[in-house]
Amino acid sequence: MSLNQMNEQFNDAFETYFPRHRSPFKRFLYRAMSKALSVGFKLRTLLLSGRLLVNERIVEYPQIFRWIKPEGVVLDIGCVESRLPIQLASLGYKVHGIDVRPYPFKHPNFQFHMVDIFEWSPGQSFDVIILVSTLDHFGLGVFGDLKVENADKNAVERISNWLSEDGQLLVTLPFGKPEVTWLHRISDLNRLRYLFSDFEWVEQKYFKRVNESWIPCSAEELEEVASPELPGNGVALLNLRRIKGGL
């Protein structure tokens, strides 16, 4: 395993490049540390029964790129573990990101806001707002965010006011047998209809994890599928539009 590929969230686009060191000591130190870390990661997997899984990002990111408007000002909410802000900024979108944790990357077209959404007033509207596997964590306090009752519904109502007229809301979240765990919520179709009752549903996609693969399916196929732990076994992807004159 390349040490530059150990961050699973960013390993397809972000790497740390080291110069060729003339100093024999630095060359030795680099190789020794690299070898030790490589062996350590392999031992961690072996001793702690780790296994490689493909999570729902494998379908979420491509679908976002299929659906997103060709241009505009974008807000990515809960973006710390997402590559989307930098990808979209690199494509020419004006991107804002928000999270309670720091974001490690910068771009001229990207502006980051480290704040809880329940305490933030952006002072502008957005053509596109993205929530990739984020809404299900709101209000639980797991990531240092505020604990809020009915947080997913309250967040949607708050976020709706930040959308421009006819703005686009792109949402992905765990889907299947409804449950609230210490870490996340799993929504069913009734919950989604409640959360997004004030939006036009332009398109919806559902995917089910079967062993290590993700395959398209219907909402009905996921009704009794539980996802008590991550990675989940079902995911919903919604392309929503703010209704003109609504909200």
C-alpha positions, 0 to 999 in steps of 0.5 A: 500500500502506498502511504500516500493512499492511506486516507480513504476519503481523498486518495484518488485526488490528493497526495503528499509528494516528497522531494528526493532527499540528498541527505542519506539520513533523511532518505533512511528516515523516510524509508524507515518511517514508511516501512513502519507505517505500512507494516503497522497498517497491515497489522491493524487490519490483521489483528482487529479483523479489518476488511475493505468495504465499498461505502455509499460514496461510490454511487453518491458522488457520480450521481451528484455530478449527473444532477448538478446544475452546470453553473452557479453558487454551491453550498456543501453542508457537512463537507469535511470528509468530502472531496466535492468542494475542491472538485466542484471549485476546480470545475469553476463553481463558486463553492462554500462549505460548512462544517463544525470541524476544520477542512484541510484543503483550499482553493481560490473558488472555495470558501469554508465556514467552520460553524454549526448550521443552527448558528449560521446565517450565510447572508446570501442565497445559493443556486445549489445546496448539497447534503451528502450523507450529512442530514442523518447526523444532524442534532445528535452531537456526535461530531461536536455539533449542537444537540437538536430535537427533530434536527433533520426537519429543522435543518431542512426548513432552515436550509430551504431559506438559503436556496435561491428561487428555483434552487436545487437541493441534492440530498443523500442519506441512509435509507431502509428500515427506520431507526435512530442510532447513536451515530445516524438516522435511517429514513424510510419513504414516509420520513423523506416525504415529511422532510421534503414536503415543500420541494418538487421531487425532480428525480430519486434514486435508491441503491442497495449494498449486496455483499461488497457491491452497490446495485440500483433498486426500488424504495420498496426493496429497501423497506425492511433493510436495516442499517444499524452500523456504517457502512449502511445497506441502503441509500436514497439520493434525491434531486429536489427543486425549490418550488417557485414562490414557495417556502 
